[in-house]
C-alpha cells in the first residue's frame, strides 16, 4: 500500500533529506520546510520505502501539496 505525505502549510522547501529508495520510519525527516523564518521538519508518518519525492529544494509548497510517496512495509 502506498502512502502520500502532504504539506500542511504554505512554505519553502529548505532541504530535502530523503531520496527514492531510502527506508524510513514514522520519526524520520523527509524534508525541512521554512515558513516565517522557522524550520519545520516533515516526517515520514509510516514505515516503508520512499518511492518518489514530489518536491525540490527552493520550491514553494502549499497546504495539501504532495511531498513524498512511501511504499508501506
LONU-419176 format. One line per field, with one value per residue (C-alpha): residue number from 1; residue in three letters; x, y, z. Coordinates in steps of 0.001 Angstrom, whole numbers, plus 500000, padded with zeros to 6 digits. Layout:
seq = [NUM; ...]
type = [ALA; ...]
x = [X; ...]
y = [Y; ...]
z = [Z; ...]
END
This chain:
seq = [1; 2; 3; 4; 5; 6; 7; 8; 9; 10; 11; 12; 13; 14; 15; 16; 17; 18; 19; 20; 21; 22; 23; 24; 25; 26; 27; 28; 29; 30; 31; 32; 33; 34; 35; 36; 37; 38; 39; 40; 41; 42; 43; 44; 45; 46; 47; 48; 49; 50; 51; 52; 53; 54; 55; 56; 57; 58; 59; 60; 61; 62; 63; 64; 65; 66; 67; 68; 69; 70; 71; 72; 73]
type = [UNK; UNK; UNK; UNK; UNK; UNK; UNK; UNK; UNK; UNK; UNK; UNK; UNK; UNK; UNK; UNK; UNK; UNK; UNK; UNK; UNK; UNK; UNK; UNK; UNK; UNK; UNK; UNK; UNK; UNK; UNK; UNK; UNK; UNK; UNK; UNK; UNK; UNK; UNK; UNK; UNK; UNK; UNK; UNK; UNK; UNK; UNK; UNK; UNK; UNK; UNK; UNK; UNK; UNK; UNK; UNK; UNK; UNK; UNK; UNK; UNK; UNK; UNK; UNK; UNK; UNK; UNK; UNK; UNK; UNK; UNK; UNK; UNK]
x = [500000; 501308; 501108; 501439; 502877; 501218; 502291; 500329; 501124; 502485; 506286; 509574; 511367; 514590; 516254; 515421; 516858; 515463; 515807; 513968; 514975; 515548; 513947; 512182; 510212; 507500; 510005; 512350; 512588; 511878; 512240; 512649; 510280; 510832; 507983; 508202; 511896; 511005; 512288; 509590; 510574; 508168; 508156; 507529; 504373; 504669; 507416; 508408; 510484; 510461; 509362; 509017; 509830; 507497; 509495; 512909; 514874; 513799; 510284; 507179; 504569; 501008; 498690; 497760; 500586; 502221; 505743; 506656; 505245; 506129; 505511; 504484; 506180]
y = [500000; 503473; 506499; 510090; 512652; 516049; 519576; 521070; 524731; 527157; 527059; 526954; 523626; 524406; 520983; 517537; 514913; 511703; 510189; 507479; 504054; 505179; 503076; 505357; 505126; 507332; 509592; 510083; 513502; 513611; 517348; 520527; 523367; 527030; 529378; 532707; 532028; 528768; 525364; 522677; 519024; 516865; 513312; 510068; 509187; 505453; 502842; 501933; 502815; 506234; 505632; 509235; 512744; 515389; 518475; 520051; 522495; 526101; 525187; 526617; 524115; 524868; 523156; 519747; 519538; 516075; 515909; 512224; 508789; 505885; 502203; 500869; 497786]
z = [500000; 499201; 501459; 500244; 502648; 502163; 503060; 505942; 505253; 502695; 502943; 501073; 500726; 502585; 502416; 501032; 503391; 501848; 498402; 496452; 497716; 501310; 504030; 506512; 509726; 511235; 513000; 510018; 508375; 504627; 504025; 506022; 505219; 506055; 506873; 508682; 509453; 511233; 510126; 510071; 509590; 507564; 508917; 507047; 509071; 508173; 507865; 504336; 501288; 499642; 496051; 494863; 496043; 494664; 495756; 495182; 497306; 496796; 495678; 497368; 498590; 499548; 502026; 500591; 498024; 497844; 499253; 499028; 498270; 500576; 499879; 503293; 504736]
END
